[in-house]
Amino acid sequence: MITGSLKSQIDKVWEAFWTGGLSNPITVIEQMTYLLFIRRLDELQTQKESKANLLKKPIVEPIYNETEFELRWSRFKNMDPEVMHKLFTRNEGVFDFLRNVGSRSASFSKFMKGATFMIPTPRLLAQVVEMISNIDMVDRDTKGDVYEYLLSKIASAGQNGQFRTPRHIIRMMVDMVQPTLEDLMCDPASGTCGFHVAVSEYIREHYETELYKDKYRDHFQNKMFTGMEFDPTMIRIGAMNLILHGIENPQLMDVDALSEANSWFTEKATLALANPPFKGSLDREAVDGKILSVVDSKKTELLFLALILKGLKPGGRAAVIVPDGVLFGSSNAHLQIRRELIDRQKLQAVISMPSGVFKPYAGVSTAVLVFTKTSSGGTDNVWFYDMQADGFSLDDKRQPIEASDIADIVNRYHNLKAESTRKRTDKSFLVPVNEIRDNKYDLSINRYKEVVYEDKSYEKPMVIIGQIEALDKERAALLNQLKQMLL
């Protein structure tokens, strides 16, 4: 967990950017990402030098050559502000080096296409470099926590309905699908790569010993984590998030996931986790025909479900956040995707979440769909859960509270046999697939949940009027007593 001291240091860096003229949260995070990566390169070079000195051998794959030493963080961090700024902005300076170092095993630089250095003044650059130098990111966990805290400062929704998924909701979904070391995980709307980070943390917690084996370590570092994002800035931010969490070579693709250009995502993944964009609709001509063959729609929330089915291998599993409209929408496309999930795949769970979960970004009501790709059906009973609390207040402040259903959701999901006896008045219950079909494939929990009404009896109106009259007489008598006391 990040400490109050670290938060304070990061807050000061953030405030320096704002007072220095950079007020867009995404721009601030992107510029800080560049600086963190430059610092990381210097750390990697120092590690290589120490190893070479210990073994008394030449440095293996050095990041910096002899003519580039002044571009290292440890060399320029104490320079005069004017000199430092010129070193960043000149041809073949620090920023050019950052964009071109990819040929020397620094994976992040492959995401630097179109990157722009936007720190406007020498004073601001020197101020921020000094502050970042003083942040003690001693290990992988601290580095990851620092960056996650930075990402938490994204205080407004992005374009096309994108917003940061709460990390505790992500972890709930990961705990439900239980990733393994053999998985190839993909998020086709990867954003800041929160799902990838949570999966990596789960793997480290449950397979720590196995990660020492070469084949698993190589898979974990180079193949396991794939994502798509059409915004290059978000790719850079997501890549740095993964690198600081110890994943050195994430496979992030700068591509419109719904287009034909996304040729990779076809029966490749064994696990998909996503919070696709909900807002707006797309030009039908821009969407891959294989996706449209599953659901004929322009709505992104429906198209991404079809995309995930296209991208999963048979037997692959998924947990996806969708707006409530997906559960009960009456259009042909809504019915089409629900029939697909229920009749041709195996739909396992629908977790309805309260509308405040995504505040302050949005107040939309959402649900998590958990399903397995079979292409031959298999849905028997669908498990429904009515989440009432997620551990935070459901207003814009989202303050921590004691009430949370998350642990209960994960526990009940992994003990579905016990759910067969639950009544429809409980928070969770199973619904037979034929009942869902009879209800036009409606997946809203209110369609199946039973509400128990408590009978209440009230006095007759004349009795209540008599009680009011008696109170009036008592009030008048007390008022007269008060008047007598004042005479």
C-alpha positions as CSV (number, residue, x, y, z in Angstrom):
1,M,0.0,0.0,0.0
2,I,1.2,3.5,-0.8
3,T,2.1,5.6,2.2
4,G,0.8,9.0,3.1
5,S,4.4,10.4,2.6
6,L,4.6,9.0,-1.0
7,K,1.1,10.4,-1.8
8,S,2.3,13.8,-0.5
9,Q,5.3,13.7,-2.7
10,I,3.3,12.8,-5.8
11,D,0.7,15.4,-5.0
12,K,3.5,18.0,-5.0
13,V,4.7,16.9,-8.4
14,W,1.2,17.0,-9.7
15,E,0.7,20.6,-8.3
16,A,4.0,21.7,-9.9
17,F,2.7,20.6,-13.3
18,W,-0.6,22.4,-12.8
19,T,1.0,25.7,-11.6
20,G,3.5,25.3,-14.5
21,G,0.7,25.4,-17.1
22,L,-0.2,21.8,-17.8
23,S,-3.7,21.2,-16.5
24,N,-4.9,18.3,-18.6
25,P,-4.7,15.2,-16.3
26,I,-3.8,12.8,-19.2
27,T,-1.1,15.2,-20.4
28,V,0.4,15.4,-16.9
29,I,0.4,11.6,-16.5
30,E,1.9,11.2,-20.0
31,Q,4.8,13.6,-19.3
32,M,5.4,12.0,-15.9
33,T,5.4,8.6,-17.7
34,Y,8.3,9.8,-19.9
35,L,10.3,11.0,-16.9
36,L,9.7,7.7,-14.9
37,F,10.8,5.7,-17.9
38,I,14.0,7.8,-18.3
39,R,14.7,7.2,-14.6
40,R,14.0,3.4,-15.1
41,L,16.4,3.2,-18.0
42,D,19.2,4.6,-15.8
43,E,18.4,2.1,-13.1
44,L,18.5,-0.7,-15.6
45,Q,21.9,0.5,-16.9
46,T,23.2,0.7,-13.3
47,Q,22.1,-2.9,-12.7
48,K,23.9,-4.0,-15.9
49,E,27.1,-2.2,-14.9
50,S,27.0,-3.7,-11.4
51,K,26.6,-7.2,-12.8
52,A,29.4,-6.7,-15.3
53,N,31.8,-5.4,-12.6
54,L,30.9,-8.3,-10.4
55,L,31.6,-10.9,-13.2
56,K,34.5,-8.8,-14.6
57,K,32.9,-9.0,-18.0
58,P,31.7,-6.5,-20.6
59,I,28.1,-5.1,-20.1
60,V,25.6,-7.3,-21.9
61,E,23.3,-5.2,-24.2
62,P,24.0,-1.8,-22.7
63,I,21.2,0.7,-22.8
64,Y,23.5,3.7,-23.2
65,N,26.7,3.8,-25.2
66,E,29.7,5.9,-24.2
67,T,28.5,9.0,-26.1
68,E,25.1,9.0,-24.4
69,F,26.1,9.0,-20.7
70,E,25.0,12.6,-20.3
71,L,21.4,11.5,-21.2
72,R,21.2,9.4,-18.1
73,W,18.9,10.5,-15.3
74,S,21.8,10.3,-12.7
75,R,23.9,12.6,-14.9
76,F,21.4,15.4,-15.9
77,K,19.2,15.5,-12.7
78,N,21.6,18.0,-11.1
79,M,22.2,20.1,-14.2
80,D,21.3,23.8,-14.5
81,P,17.6,24.1,-15.5
82,E,18.5,25.7,-18.9
83,V,21.1,23.2,-19.7
84,M,18.8,20.3,-18.7
85,H,15.9,21.6,-20.8
86,K,18.1,22.0,-23.9
87,L,19.4,18.5,-23.3
88,F,15.8,17.2,-23.5
89,T,14.7,19.2,-26.5
90,R,17.7,19.1,-28.8
91,N,18.2,16.6,-31.7
92,E,19.6,13.4,-30.3
93,G,18.9,14.6,-26.8
94,V,17.1,12.9,-24.0
95,F,13.7,12.8,-25.6
96,D,15.0,11.6,-29.0
97,F,16.9,8.9,-27.1
98,L,13.7,7.8,-25.3
99,R,11.9,7.4,-28.6
100,N,14.7,5.4,-30.3
101,V,16.1,3.2,-27.5
102,G,13.8,0.3,-28.4
103,S,16.4,-1.2,-30.7
104,R,18.4,-1.8,-27.5
105,S,16.0,-4.0,-25.5
106,A,14.0,-1.2,-23.8
107,S,10.4,-2.3,-24.7
108,F,8.6,0.8,-23.7
109,S,10.0,2.9,-26.5
110,K,8.1,0.9,-29.1
111,F,5.0,2.7,-27.8
112,M,6.6,6.2,-28.3
113,K,5.2,6.8,-31.8
114,G,3.8,10.3,-31.9
115,A,5.0,11.1,-28.4
116,T,5.6,14.8,-27.7
117,F,7.6,16.5,-25.0
118,M,5.4,19.2,-23.5
119,I,7.1,20.5,-20.4
120,P,7.3,24.1,-21.4
121,T,10.0,25.7,-19.2
122,P,13.4,24.8,-17.8
123,R,12.2,25.7,-14.3
124,L,9.3,23.3,-14.4
125,L,11.4,20.5,-15.8
126,A,14.1,20.9,-13.2
127,Q,11.5,21.2,-10.4
128,V,9.7,18.0,-11.5
129,V,13.0,16.0,-12.1
130,E,14.1,16.9,-8.6
131,M,10.8,15.9,-7.0
132,I,10.7,12.5,-8.9
133,S,14.3,11.9,-7.9
134,N,13.3,12.2,-4.3
135,I,10.5,9.6,-4.6
136,D,11.9,6.4,-3.2
137,M,10.5,3.7,-5.4
138,V,12.5,0.9,-3.8
139,D,10.7,-2.2,-5.3
140,R,8.2,-3.4,-7.8
141,D,5.2,-3.0,-5.5
142,T,6.1,0.6,-4.6
143,K,6.7,1.5,-8.2
144,G,3.3,0.0,-9.2
145,D,1.5,1.7,-6.3
146,V,3.0,5.1,-7.2
147,Y,1.8,4.8,-10.7
148,E,-1.6,3.6,-9.7
149,Y,-1.9,6.6,-7.4
150,L,-1.1,8.8,-10.3
151,L,-3.8,7.1,-12.4
152,S,-6.3,7.6,-9.7
153,K,-6.0,11.4,-10.3
154,I,-7.8,11.0,-13.6
155,A,-10.9,12.9,-12.4
156,S,-13.0,13.1,-15.5
157,A,-14.3,10.7,-18.1
158,G,-12.4,10.4,-21.4
159,Q,-13.8,10.4,-24.8
160,N,-16.2,7.8,-26.1
161,G,-17.4,6.9,-22.6
162,Q,-14.0,5.7,-21.4
163,F,-13.3,5.9,-17.7
164,R,-11.0,4.3,-15.2
165,T,-12.4,1.0,-13.8
166,P,-12.3,0.9,-10.0
167,R,-9.5,-1.5,-9.0
168,H,-11.5,-3.4,-6.4
169,I,-14.1,-4.2,-9.1
170,I,-11.3,-5.4,-11.4
171,R,-9.9,-7.6,-8.6
172,M,-13.3,-9.1,-7.9
173,M,-13.6,-10.1,-11.6
174,V,-10.1,-11.5,-11.6
175,D,-10.8,-13.5,-8.4
176,M,-13.9,-14.9,-10.1
177,V,-12.1,-16.2,-13.3
178,Q,-9.0,-17.3,-11.4
179,P,-6.2,-16.9,-14.0
180,T,-3.5,-19.5,-14.4
181,L,0.1,-19.5,-15.7
182,E,-1.1,-21.1,-19.0
183,D,-3.6,-18.3,-19.8
184,L,-3.1,-15.8,-22.6
185,M,-5.1,-12.8,-21.3
186,C,-6.4,-10.0,-23.4
187,D,-8.3,-6.8,-22.8
188,P,-9.4,-5.3,-26.2
189,A,-10.2,-1.9,-24.5
190,S,-7.1,-1.9,-22.4
191,G,-6.9,1.8,-21.3
192,T,-4.5,2.0,-18.4
193,C,-4.1,-1.8,-18.3
194,G,-5.8,-2.2,-14.9
195,F,-7.0,-5.7,-15.7
196,H,-3.6,-6.8,-16.8
197,V,-2.1,-5.5,-13.6
198,A,-4.6,-7.3,-11.5
199,V,-4.1,-10.6,-13.3
200,S,-0.3,-10.2,-12.9
201,E,-0.8,-9.6,-9.2
202,Y,-3.0,-12.7,-8.9
203,I,-0.5,-14.8,-10.7
204,R,2.4,-13.7,-8.5
205,E,0.3,-14.4,-5.4
206,H,-0.8,-17.9,-6.5
207,Y,2.1,-19.1,-8.6
208,E,5.2,-17.5,-7.0
209,T,7.3,-20.7,-7.1
210,E,6.4,-21.6,-10.7
211,L,7.4,-18.2,-12.0
212,Y,11.0,-19.1,-11.3
213,K,10.9,-21.7,-14.1
214,D,12.1,-20.3,-17.4
215,K,9.1,-21.4,-19.5
216,Y,6.6,-19.7,-17.2
217,R,8.7,-16.6,-16.6
218,D,9.1,-16.2,-20.4
219,H,5.4,-16.6,-21.0
220,F,4.5,-14.2,-18.1
221,Q,6.9,-11.5,-19.3
222,N,6.5,-11.7,-23.1
223,K,3.3,-13.4,-24.1
224,M,0.7,-13.6,-21.4
225,F,-0.6,-10.0,-21.5
226,T,-2.1,-8.6,-24.7
227,G,-4.2,-5.5,-25.1
228,M,-5.7,-3.2,-27.8
229,E,-6.1,0.6,-27.6
230,F,-6.6,3.1,-30.4
231,D,-5.3,6.0,-28.4
232,P,-1.4,6.1,-28.5
233,T,-1.3,8.2,-25.3
234,M,-3.3,5.5,-23.4
235,I,-1.0,2.8,-24.8
236,R,2.0,4.6,-23.4
237,I,0.3,5.1,-20.0
238,G,-0.8,1.4,-19.9
239,A,2.6,0.1,-21.0
240,M,4.4,2.1,-18.2
241,N,1.8,0.8,-15.7
242,L,2.7,-2.8,-16.6
243,I,6.5,-2.1,-16.7
244,L,6.4,-0.6,-13.3
245,H,4.4,-3.6,-12.1
246,G,7.2,-5.9,-13.3
247,I,5.9,-6.9,-16.8
248,E,8.8,-5.8,-19.0
249,N,7.4,-6.6,-22.5
250,P,3.6,-6.3,-22.7
251,Q,2.0,-6.9,-26.0
252,L,-0.1,-3.7,-26.5
253,M,-1.4,-2.9,-30.0
254,D,-2.2,0.5,-31.4
255,V,-5.3,-0.6,-33.3
256,D,-9.0,-0.1,-33.4
257,A,-10.1,-3.3,-31.8
258,L,-13.4,-3.5,-33.7
259,S,-11.9,-3.1,-37.2
260,E,-10.5,-5.7,-39.6
261,A,-7.0,-4.3,-38.8
262,N,-7.3,-6.2,-35.5
263,S,-6.4,-9.5,-37.1
264,W,-4.6,-10.9,-34.1
265,F,-7.7,-11.2,-31.9
266,T,-9.2,-14.3,-33.5
267,E,-9.4,-17.4,-31.3
268,K,-6.1,-16.5,-29.6
269,A,-6.9,-15.6,-26.0
270,T,-7.9,-18.1,-23.2
271,L,-9.0,-15.3,-20.9
272,A,-10.7,-11.9,-21.6
273,L,-11.4,-9.2,-19.1
274,A,-12.7,-5.9,-20.2
275,N,-14.7,-2.7,-19.5
276,P,-15.5,-1.7,-23.0
277,P,-16.7,1.8,-23.9
278,F,-20.5,2.2,-23.6
279,K,-21.1,5.6,-25.2
280,G,-22.0,6.3,-28.8
281,S,-22.2,4.2,-31.9
282,L,-19.9,3.4,-34.7
283,D,-20.0,3.6,-38.5
284,R,-21.1,0.1,-39.5
285,E,-18.7,0.1,-42.4
286,A,-15.7,0.4,-40.0
287,V,-16.5,-2.8,-38.1
288,D,-15.1,-6.2,-38.9
289,G,-17.6,-8.3,-40.7
290,K,-16.9,-11.3,-38.4
291,I,-18.1,-9.2,-35.5
292,L,-21.3,-8.1,-37.4
293,S,-22.1,-11.7,-38.1
294,V,-22.4,-12.2,-34.4
295,V,-24.4,-9.0,-33.7
296,D,-25.7,-6.6,-36.3
297,S,-25.3,-3.3,-34.4
298,K,-23.6,0.0,-34.1
299,K,-23.5,0.0,-30.3
300,T,-20.0,-0.4,-28.9
301,E,-21.1,-2.4,-25.8
302,L,-22.7,-5.1,-28.1
303,L,-19.9,-5.1,-30.6
304,F,-17.2,-5.6,-28.0
305,L,-19.1,-8.6,-26.6
306,A,-19.1,-10.1,-30.1
307,L,-15.4,-9.2,-30.5
308,I,-14.5,-11.0,-27.3
309,L,-16.3,-14.1,-28.5
310,K,-14.4,-13.9,-31.7
311,G,-11.1,-13.5,-29.9
312,L,-11.4,-16.3,-27.4
313,K,-10.3,-19.8,-28.1
314,P,-12.9,-22.6,-27.5
315,G,-13.0,-23.0,-23.8
316,G,-11.8,-19.5,-23.2
317,R,-13.5,-17.6,-20.4
318,A,-14.5,-14.0,-20.0
319,A,-15.7,-11.4,-17.4
320,V,-17.0,-8.2,-19.0
321,I,-18.6,-5.1,-17.6
322,V,-21.7,-3.9,-19.5
323,P,-24.3,-1.2,-19.1
324,D,-27.7,-2.5,-17.8
325,G,-29.3,-1.9,-21.2
326,V,-27.5,-5.0,-22.5
327,L,-29.4,-7.1,-20.0
328,F,-32.9,-6.1,-21.0
329,G,-32.7,-4.0,-24.3
330,S,-35.5,-5.0,-26.7
331,S,-33.8,-4.2,-30.0
332,N,-33.0,-7.0,-32.4
333,A,-29.3,-6.5,-31.7
334,H,-29.7,-6.8,-27.9
335,L,-31.7,-10.0,-28.3
336,Q,-29.2,-11.3,-30.8
337,I,-26.2,-11.0,-28.4
338,R,-28.1,-12.4,-25.4
339,R,-29.2,-15.4,-27.5
340,E,-25.6,-15.8,-28.6
341,L,-24.3,-15.9,-25.0
342,I,-27.1,-18.1,-23.7
343,D,-27.8,-20.5,-26.6
344,R,-24.4,-20.9,-28.4
345,Q,-22.0,-20.2,-25.5
346,K,-22.2,-20.9,-21.7
347,L,-23.4,-17.9,-19.7
348,Q,-22.5,-18.5,-16.1
349,A,-23.2,-15.3,-14.1
350,V,-24.8,-11.9,-14.0
351,I,-23.6,-9.6,-11.2
352,S,-25.7,-6.4,-11.1
353,M,-23.9,-3.5,-9.6
354,P,-25.3,-0.3,-8.1
355,S,-25.2,2.9,-10.2
356,G,-22.7,4.7,-8.0
357,V,-19.8,2.2,-8.7
358,F,-18.4,4.4,-11.4
359,K,-18.8,7.8,-9.8
360,P,-17.5,10.4,-10.2
361,Y,-17.0,9.5,-13.8
362,A,-20.5,8.3,-14.6
363,G,-23.7,7.3,-12.8
364,V,-24.7,4.5,-15.2
365,S,-25.9,1.2,-13.8
366,T,-23.7,-1.7,-14.8
367,A,-23.4,-5.4,-14.6
368,V,-20.6,-8.0,-14.9
369,L,-21.2,-10.9,-17.3
370,V,-19.2,-14.1,-16.8
371,F,-19.2,-16.6,-19.7
372,T,-17.2,-19.3,-21.5
373,K,-16.9,-19.7,-25.2
374,T,-18.1,-23.1,-26.3
375,S,-19.8,-22.4,-29.7
376,S,-22.0,-25.3,-28.8
377,G,-24.1,-24.0,-25.9
378,G,-24.0,-25.3,-22.4
379,T,-25.9,-22.7,-20.4
380,D,-28.0,-24.5,-17.8
381,N,-28.5,-22.3,-14.7
382,V,-27.4,-18.6,-14.7
383,W,-26.3,-17.3,-11.4
384,F,-27.5,-13.8,-10.4
385,Y,-26.2,-11.6,-7.7
386,D,-27.7,-8.2,-6.6
387,M,-24.7,-6.2,-5.4
388,Q,-25.8,-3.6,-2.9
389,A,-22.4,-2.2,-1.7
390,D,-18.8,-2.4,-2.9
391,G,-17.0,-1.0,0.1
392,F,-17.4,2.7,-0.9
393,S,-20.1,5.3,-0.6
394,L,-22.2,5.5,-3.8
395,D,-21.9,9.3,-4.2
396,D,-19.3,11.4,-6.0
397,K,-17.0,11.3,-3.0
398,R,-16.7,7.5,-2.9
399,Q,-15.5,7.4,0.7
400,P,-14.6,3.9,2.2
401,I,-17.4,2.3,4.1
402,E,-17.6,-1.1,6.0
403,A,-20.4,-2.6,3.8
404,S,-19.2,-4.6,0.9
405,D,-20.6,-7.6,-1.0
406,I,-17.4,-8.3,-3.0
407,A,-16.0,-11.1,-0.8
408,D,-19.4,-12.7,-0.7
409,I,-19.8,-12.5,-4.5
410,V,-16.5,-14.3,-5.0
411,N,-17.2,-16.9,-2.3
412,R,-20.7,-17.7,-3.6
413,Y,-19.6,-17.8,-7.2
414,H,-17.0,-20.5,-6.4
415,N,-19.6,-22.5,-4.4
416,L,-22.5,-22.6,-6.9
417,K,-23.8,-26.0,-5.6
418,A,-24.9,-24.2,-2.4
419,E,-26.7,-21.6,-4.4
420,S,-29.3,-24.2,-5.7
421,T,-31.2,-23.9,-2.4
422,R,-31.3,-20.1,-2.2
423,K,-34.6,-18.4,-2.5
424,R,-35.3,-15.6,-5.0
425,T,-35.5,-13.2,-2.1
426,D,-31.8,-13.6,-1.3
427,K,-29.0,-11.5,-2.8
428,S,-28.1,-14.3,-5.1
429,F,-29.8,-17.3,-6.7
430,L,-29.8,-19.5,-9.8
431,V,-32.3,-19.2,-12.7
432,P,-32.8,-22.2,-15.1
433,V,-32.0,-21.3,-18.7
434,N,-35.5,-22.3,-19.9
435,E,-37.0,-19.7,-17.6
436,I,-34.7,-17.0,-19.1
437,R,-35.7,-18.1,-22.6
438,D,-39.4,-17.8,-21.7
439,N,-38.7,-14.3,-20.5
440,K,-37.3,-13.3,-23.9
441,Y,-33.7,-13.7,-22.8
442,D,-34.1,-10.9,-20.2
443,L,-31.1,-10.9,-17.9
444,S,-32.1,-8.1,-15.5
445,I,-32.2,-9.4,-12.0
446,N,-35.4,-7.7,-11.2
447,R,-37.2,-10.0,-13.7
448,Y,-36.5,-12.9,-11.4
449,K,-35.9,-11.5,-7.9
450,E,-38.9,-11.9,-5.5
451,V,-39.7,-9.0,-3.2
452,V,-41.3,-9.8,0.1
453,Y,-43.8,-7.1,1.1
454,E,-44.4,-6.6,4.8
455,D,-48.0,-6.1,5.8
456,K,-48.6,-3.0,7.8
457,S,-51.9,-1.9,9.4
458,Y,-52.9,1.6,10.3
459,E,-55.6,3.2,12.5
460,K,-58.8,4.3,10.9
461,P,-58.9,8.0,9.9
462,M,-61.3,9.0,12.6
463,V,-59.1,7.4,15.3
464,I,-56.1,9.4,14.0
465,I,-58.2,12.6,13.9
466,G,-59.2,12.0,17.5
467,Q,-55.5,11.5,18.5
468,I,-54.6,14.8,16.8
469,E,-57.5,16.6,18.6
470,A,-56.2,15.2,22.0
471,L,-52.7,16.5,21.2
472,D,-54.2,19.9,20.4
473,K,-56.0,20.0,23.7
474,E,-52.9,19.0,25.6
475,R,-50.9,21.7,23.7
476,A,-53.5,24.4,24.5
477,A,-53.5,23.4,28.2
478,L,-49.7,23.6,28.4
479,L,-49.7,27.0,26.6
480,N,-52.2,28.4,29.1
481,Q,-49.9,27.2,32.0
482,L,-47.0,29.0,30.4
483,K,-49.1,32.2,30.1
484,Q,-50.1,32.0,33.8
485,M,-46.4,31.7,34.8
486,L,-45.6,34.8,32.9
487,L,-48.4,37.0,34.5
